[in-house]
Amino acid sequence: MFSTNLFTSAGNLHYSTSIPWIDDASECEDTGRDWRDRKCWDNEHSPMF
């Protein structure tokens, strides 16, 4: 039961990650992501993906 709760909690966490196939600021922002440091960042990336 503890491992199930731990697994569920981890699934609810989100981390920022860069999206390597988007290399244009306007395309990045059109998808609802953030353009920073010449990279497209997804701020709601799930580690379960």
Secondary structure in CASP SS format (residue, H / E / C, confidence):
PFRMAT SS
TARGET T0000
AUTHOR 0000-0000-0000
METHOD secondary structure of the structure
MODEL  1
M C 1.00
F H 1.00
S H 1.00
T H 1.00
N H 1.00
L H 1.00
F H 1.00
T H 1.00
S H 1.00
A H 1.00
G H 1.00
N C 1.00
L C 1.00
H C 1.00
Y E 1.00
S E 1.00
T E 1.00
S E 1.00
I C 1.00
P C 1.00
W C 1.00
I C 1.00
D C 1.00
D C 1.00
A H 1.00
S H 1.00
E H 1.00
C H 1.00
E H 1.00
D H 1.00
T C 1.00
G C 1.00
R C 1.00
D E 1.00
W E 1.00
R E 1.00
D C 1.00
R C 1.00
K E 1.00
C E 1.00
W E 1.00
D E 1.00
N E 1.00
E E 1.00
H E 1.00
S C 1.00
P C 1.00
M C 1.00
F C 1.00
END
